[in-house]
């Protein structure tokens, strides 16, 4: 049956396990919020239990005789999992329906049920549906009825509804409908072009949030060990940069397998993942999910003239893990020939140790593959995929994740990490393990030079580094405490040592190097690269360089003395470059006017960022340590004077010398940067906006806790996304 309408006596038997005390409070807060608001969303990590909480909210509305819509963006297993009570093998809500393109349903019957629910007070109804079916031509009547009668719409993965048809649909609901969004990642897009959930509507607000470190500390999610295995490969040689750094505008890089040499490098990199797996995954029968990279170009050796193979990297990775392809043997062959009849089955008809999951597999095979993967005693023990299973894949017993795809999307990265953070009392899993293969990005600065200053490329290049993504992932919540207590462990592997020790026992640990967060030394290394590129340039007003150096300065955090020492060294470099620029005879009048000022402004903004970090994020730093940090940064070691030091940085570095000056300028920026105004500015005005006003945004961001006027401006929904991205990525 597609519609469940049990006897009235059964309508009161919606049985759910009780909420824990802490979630009861969240449940009550959400209900109270919707007494006075129409839209809101909760942000919690994957595995926290947001779907379970939503069932309790649905039950509350259902038992009050309300019409509830549970909506997802597209069909996935979560829809039917939420609809059914698996223990009783029946729908969770007696009066409910499941509308999915994968099922043959009677739209007419559902429409009648919605009409009845809309007319008759006291008879609740819940519709579980995907956006693609609700907006389909066959469901036009259902859509109109939902817009008229829905009391509560719960939208799972609401980040998929930003600035698209889903966004438009949500905004068609009238005042009657309350909209509750749920997400682990309230944003979409890559660095420099990020869209946020609160863009869906002006009154969309965060109702509740909890971070991954907080959930791990509260034992709601599994402890996490993240291992970075550095390959010897140059990222420029492995991935496709045919379109230059514009390739970084997408959420993924694409592998280049178009020549014999490039194919060997890809397989050698994949072999490293296999070697890490053999050395460091202790329980060989534990399940491992491998996220592989997409391949854009033809694959060398595929057919007479080469050709495309769907999900090639997932297939070749499964072959490497099965021992069917060996990188060392491949190196000896100048023209390697690969098996192109990739198969998931042994000769006996069972799944192999490692298998691949692709969209081209029949639905029945996909289901059988996932069922076998979920069975601890059956192969496959390693499952390789490119874009599948990132969302909506619920497998708490999954212990190991291997990442072979560098991503520019924090949303995608968080979703991938969430695959192994669920608790699993059944399997006895004590932590989630993640292994990422990381490549050198140094050559990108060599190949593209000052081109990295275009657009948001500086941030995008650095996002290819796992440490930078991990800092972003753990930027909120008490990550420092979780790391200190060993609940979150981040290491790098010196694989040469690991191989000598054959990866077992005490010898294996010799290759493990703890990774510090924040990764100040790494950020300082690439910041120095930007300074070198700026120093080499001798013409122009250095506007791009100034913006990107200022953005880079605001990325730094000070958590201990070592961080301050790195920033003091950078500050010394900037001061030296400033002095040299004043005396540089290569420079014309315009360049001589601007270049020294760029270095000077960035120097003081860098110091201000360090002071801000010490003031607002330094709760775990002792008073003597804070004073040592101040001395290292060039200030008198008296933490009581930190606010006067911060104002000194503003006075010496910014065109606006006081906070009131910043308020005045940024109020104008706020009006000018609204979408309604910005689109009508001519090119000259837009360039002026970038040149004169964006620096004020960076300085103003550092003082929002000092000025109610600045805080109000920065929290305003009127800021255009260009400014929002600056604000929210710091």
TAWOHU-V524758 format. One record per run of one state. SS is the DSSP state (H for helix, E for strand, - for the rest). FROM is the first residue (numbers start at 1). TO is the last residue. If there is no record, write none. Layout:
ss-><SS & SS>
from-><FROM & FROM>
to-><TO & TO>
This chain:
ss-><- & E & - & H & - & H & - & E & - & H & - & E & - & H & E & - & E & - & E & - & H & - & E & H & - & H & - & E & - & H & - & H & - & E & - & E & - & E & H & - & E & - & H & - & E & H & E & - & H & - & E & - & E & - & H & - & E & - & E & - & E & - & E & - & H & - & H & - & E & - & E & - & E & - & H & - & E & - & E & - & E & - & H & - & E & - & H & - & H & - & H & - & H & - & E & - & H & - & H & - & E & - & H & - & H & - & H & - & H & - & H & - & H & - & H & - & H & - & H & - & H & - & H & ->
from-><1 & 3 & 6 & 8 & 13 & 21 & 34 & 39 & 44 & 50 & 64 & 67 & 73 & 77 & 84 & 86 & 90 & 92 & 95 & 100 & 107 & 120 & 125 & 131 & 135 & 137 & 150 & 152 & 157 & 158 & 162 & 165 & 171 & 178 & 184 & 187 & 189 & 195 & 197 & 200 & 205 & 210 & 212 & 218 & 224 & 235 & 239 & 240 & 244 & 250 & 252 & 253 & 255 & 256 & 260 & 281 & 288 & 292 & 295 & 296 & 299 & 300 & 307 & 308 & 312 & 322 & 327 & 332 & 345 & 346 & 351 & 352 & 354 & 358 & 363 & 375 & 382 & 386 & 400 & 404 & 407 & 408 & 410 & 421 & 432 & 441 & 442 & 454 & 457 & 464 & 466 & 474 & 479 & 485 & 488 & 494 & 495 & 501 & 505 & 510 & 512 & 515 & 520 & 537 & 543 & 554 & 561 & 583 & 589 & 618 & 623 & 633 & 639 & 654 & 659 & 674 & 675 & 679 & 683 & 702 & 708 & 715 & 721 & 729>
to-><2 & 5 & 7 & 12 & 20 & 33 & 38 & 43 & 49 & 63 & 66 & 72 & 76 & 83 & 85 & 89 & 91 & 94 & 99 & 106 & 119 & 124 & 130 & 134 & 136 & 149 & 151 & 156 & 157 & 161 & 164 & 170 & 177 & 183 & 186 & 188 & 194 & 196 & 199 & 204 & 209 & 211 & 217 & 223 & 234 & 238 & 239 & 243 & 249 & 251 & 252 & 254 & 255 & 259 & 280 & 287 & 291 & 294 & 295 & 298 & 299 & 306 & 307 & 311 & 321 & 326 & 331 & 344 & 345 & 350 & 351 & 353 & 357 & 362 & 374 & 381 & 385 & 399 & 403 & 406 & 407 & 409 & 420 & 431 & 440 & 441 & 453 & 456 & 463 & 465 & 473 & 478 & 484 & 487 & 493 & 494 & 500 & 504 & 509 & 511 & 514 & 519 & 536 & 542 & 553 & 560 & 582 & 588 & 617 & 622 & 632 & 638 & 653 & 658 & 673 & 674 & 678 & 682 & 701 & 707 & 714 & 720 & 728 & 730>
